Amino acid sequence: MLRTLAVSALLLAPAAAVAQSPAPHVQDAWVRLPAVSGRPAGGFFLIHGTAKADALVGVTSPRAERIEMHSMVNEGGIMKMRAEKSFAVPAKGALTFAPGGNHLMIFGLSPDVKPGGTIPLTFSFQSGAKVTLNAEARAANAPVKAPEPAAHQH
């Protein structure tokens, strides 16, 4: 009887009591604003994976109508964009979205977003993890900055 009660208590425990794996780390997020009003903006960032492989399955923002994830593929010597449903985040590896490569297409960006401001982005992962951060808004003609190197700890 006591064993049955203990098992029942475990089965009925709230979901919050179950340990979740840590979320991948997202850094260096920025958005290139469109050169022409009404056109999509581009989004870029770096994701560091955790001990377990995961996948980026979506990005949203309250300041945009919709966000698509795109890859760049070479088809017959011509580079083409292709919308993707997900991107693998390797265990202890990295996923990069950078100009000329994988990127976000941000449609219907709020017109009050100006260079120097920020845009909240929420990254959703296959594991169920979510990461929200503010991406820096940059002008369409702003030079591309290389990601800051991680600080070394000794």
C-alpha positions as CSV (number, residue, x, y, z in Angstrom):
1,M,0.0,0.0,0.0
2,L,2.8,2.4,0.9
3,R,4.7,1.6,-2.3
4,T,1.5,2.3,-4.4
5,L,1.0,5.7,-2.7
6,A,4.7,6.6,-3.4
7,V,4.4,5.6,-7.1
8,S,1.0,7.5,-7.4
9,A,2.6,10.6,-5.8
10,L,5.4,10.5,-8.4
11,L,3.0,10.1,-11.3
12,L,0.9,13.0,-10.1
13,A,3.8,15.3,-9.4
14,P,3.6,18.7,-11.2
15,A,5.5,18.9,-14.5
16,A,7.7,21.7,-13.0
17,A,9.2,19.1,-10.7
18,V,10.7,17.3,-13.7
19,A,14.2,18.6,-14.5
20,Q,14.4,20.2,-17.9
21,S,17.6,20.3,-20.0
22,P,19.3,23.7,-20.2
23,A,18.5,25.9,-23.2
24,P,21.1,26.6,-25.9
25,H,22.9,29.9,-25.5
26,V,22.0,32.6,-28.0
27,Q,24.4,35.6,-28.5
28,D,25.4,38.4,-30.8
29,A,21.8,38.8,-32.1
30,W,21.2,41.8,-34.4
31,V,18.8,42.8,-37.1
32,R,19.6,44.6,-40.4
33,L,16.8,47.0,-41.0
34,P,15.4,47.1,-44.5
35,A,16.8,49.8,-46.9
36,V,13.2,50.3,-48.3
37,S,10.3,50.7,-45.9
38,G,7.9,47.7,-46.0
39,R,10.6,45.2,-47.1
40,P,11.8,42.4,-44.8
41,A,14.6,42.9,-42.3
42,G,17.4,40.3,-41.8
43,G,18.3,38.6,-38.5
44,F,21.6,37.2,-37.5
45,F,23.0,35.5,-34.3
46,L,25.1,32.7,-32.9
47,I,23.7,29.7,-30.9
48,H,25.9,27.5,-28.7
49,G,24.5,24.0,-28.2
50,T,24.3,22.2,-24.8
51,A,25.4,18.7,-24.0
52,K,22.5,17.3,-26.0
53,A,21.7,18.0,-29.7
54,D,18.7,20.2,-30.3
55,A,17.1,22.1,-33.2
56,L,16.0,25.7,-33.6
57,V,12.3,25.4,-34.8
58,G,11.2,29.0,-34.8
59,V,11.8,32.6,-33.9
60,T,9.1,35.1,-33.0
61,S,8.8,38.8,-32.0
62,P,6.0,41.0,-30.8
63,R,7.5,43.7,-33.1
64,A,7.1,41.6,-36.3
65,E,4.1,40.0,-38.2
66,R,6.1,36.8,-38.9
67,I,9.7,35.5,-39.0
68,E,11.0,32.9,-41.4
69,M,14.3,31.0,-41.1
70,H,16.2,30.7,-44.4
71,S,19.2,28.9,-45.7
72,M,21.3,29.8,-48.7
73,V,21.9,27.0,-51.2
74,N,24.0,26.9,-54.4
75,E,21.9,25.6,-57.3
76,G,23.8,25.4,-60.5
77,G,26.2,28.2,-59.5
78,I,23.3,30.5,-58.4
79,M,22.8,31.2,-54.7
80,K,19.2,30.9,-53.7
81,M,17.3,31.4,-50.4
82,R,15.2,28.6,-49.1
83,A,12.7,28.7,-46.1
84,E,13.5,26.0,-43.6
85,K,11.3,24.5,-40.8
86,S,14.3,23.9,-38.5
87,F,18.1,24.0,-38.1
88,A,20.1,21.5,-36.1
89,V,22.0,22.7,-33.1
90,P,24.8,20.2,-32.5
91,A,25.6,19.0,-29.0
92,K,28.4,21.3,-27.7
93,G,28.5,22.8,-31.2
94,A,27.4,26.1,-32.8
95,L,24.8,27.3,-35.3
96,T,25.5,30.6,-37.0
97,F,23.1,32.9,-38.8
98,A,25.2,35.5,-40.7
99,P,25.0,37.7,-43.8
100,G,25.4,35.6,-46.9
101,G,24.4,32.4,-45.1
102,N,21.6,31.2,-42.8
103,H,19.5,34.1,-41.8
104,L,16.1,35.3,-40.5
105,M,13.6,37.1,-42.8
106,I,11.6,39.4,-40.6
107,F,8.3,40.5,-42.2
108,G,6.1,43.3,-41.1
109,L,8.6,44.8,-38.7
110,S,7.1,47.6,-36.6
111,P,8.0,51.0,-38.3
112,D,9.0,52.5,-34.9
113,V,12.1,50.2,-34.8
114,K,15.1,52.5,-35.6
115,P,18.8,52.0,-35.8
116,G,20.3,51.8,-32.3
117,G,17.1,50.4,-30.8
118,T,16.4,46.8,-29.9
119,I,14.0,44.1,-31.1
120,P,12.9,41.3,-28.7
121,L,13.3,37.9,-30.3
122,T,12.2,34.6,-28.8
123,F,14.0,31.5,-30.1
124,S,12.1,28.2,-29.8
125,F,13.8,24.8,-29.7
126,Q,12.7,21.3,-30.4
127,S,13.5,20.4,-26.8
128,G,10.8,22.9,-25.7
129,A,13.4,25.4,-24.5
130,K,12.8,29.1,-25.2
131,V,15.3,31.9,-25.1
132,T,14.2,35.6,-25.3
133,L,16.7,38.4,-25.9
134,N,16.9,41.8,-27.4
135,A,18.6,42.1,-30.8
136,E,20.3,45.3,-31.8
137,A,18.7,47.1,-34.7
138,R,21.2,48.3,-37.3
139,A,20.8,50.4,-40.4
140,A,20.7,48.7,-43.8
141,N,24.1,50.2,-44.7
142,A,25.8,49.6,-41.3
143,P,29.1,47.7,-41.5
144,V,28.9,44.1,-40.4
145,K,30.7,43.7,-37.0
146,A,32.4,40.4,-36.2
147,P,31.1,38.6,-33.1
148,E,32.9,39.5,-29.9
149,P,35.3,36.7,-28.8
150,A,34.3,34.9,-25.7
151,A,36.2,35.9,-22.5
152,H,38.7,33.3,-21.5
153,Q,38.7,32.1,-17.9
154,H,41.8,30.7,-16.3
